[in-house]
């Protein structure tokens, strides 16, 4: 069956490729702040929308990329299920395609998996306007190079996502949030120590001398873990974790427009280090958010993250013309370049969104 919205999108890409006209791929626009500035004509994906297939008993959903995240999550909630990677929305208009193209994951990420871990298959339109399909709609469908997961986090530089199949998870029967007053060193050490034990952790967050811990699972397990961890129960845990996920928490809301928000992905045991600004720590120590201050030095931040086995990127900031991501080693940069040529030979899809030459 011909899909007019998909046909129109493919035709737009083919015309742009023939004219070498750069396209800025956009769904709800809630993540347009991320990455380098891109110039070109807007390619709106929201018309390619709707749930294609949903099998609650199989824990699999397939939906088009322009489908609002709120619609996806509402359908899952009716069946006691959820997206395990807890994707940030950053606004009411956030779409499934934007969630996968950005690759963002929320507080559950260390305990249930990243966005790419839940992607079973994708359909996309490449840089010459041809439709491609990778993966499938079932869990046992992985052979060879996993292009479906490659598209997760590619920020639309390799193709326009049009359909995505995802593995879902049952919603936990019981959930509670605990809070403890601790120092930064203990806020890193304790979650790592708890992570080595059979405790149903599903989120940690440290800010302002307070460590918040979310427990999710069967009621007996959550109760036992609550007694083992200790601390006070936090009354409105759901709202708290939503504020951390969507950056409406006071830490993020207090950032000035002229201050950069850094995202540092490092090993969870990396020691707390003063990098010249205020920090919020998630993922048991593996994710550090840094609001740059007067003493923050970009080179030092990136060097520290690299030394701790990770990388640093400017998540939000006033300067988006330069590199916002950690510079790539030459072998990795060459791989990125070959992939870009293979999927987008004319270089028209979100050119420069990740790196100037890509």
Number of C-alpha atoms within 10 A of each C-alpha: 3 6 9 11 14 18 14 13 20 21 15 15 26 19 13 20 21 11 11 13 18 21 25 21 23 21 25 22 15 18 21 17 13 18 24 22 19 20 14 14 13 13 18 16 24 21 17 23 20 17 18 12 13 17 11 17 7 12 18 21 23 24 23 25 31 26 26 25 23 15 14 19 15 13 16 22 14 10 13 14 18 21 22 24 24 21 25 22 24 15 15 11 17 22 29 29 31 32 25 26 26 21 20 21 20 23 25 24 20 21 16 18 15 20 25 20 15 21 25 25 25 27 21 24 23 23 27 23 22 14 17 13 16 19 22 19 21 17 17 9 12 15 7 5 10 14 14 22 22 14 25 24 18 17 26 26 27 28 27 28 30 26 24 27 26 25 20 20 19 16 17 14 11 14 19 20 24 19 20 18 16 16 15 21 14 13 25 26 17 15 24 17 10 16 15 8 11 9 18 20 24 21 23 25 25 25 18 13 11 15 24 23 25 24 23 22 19 13 15 10 15 21 16 12 19 21 9 11 16 11 16 13 16 16 11 10 18 13 11 16 23 17 18 19 20 15 16 16 15 10 18 18 10 10 17 13 10 11 16 20 24 24 21 25 21 20 18 22 15 19 13 16 10 12 18 15 17 17 24 19 22 28 23 29 27 19 21 23 21 26 25 24 14 8 10 17 14 15 9 11 21 20 15 19 21 17 13 18 12 19 20 24 22 25 19 20 20 13 14 17 14 11 17 22 18 19 14 11 8 9 8 10 15 12 10 17 12 13 16 21 14 14 18 22 16 19 23 23 32 29 25 19 24 22 19 13 12 19
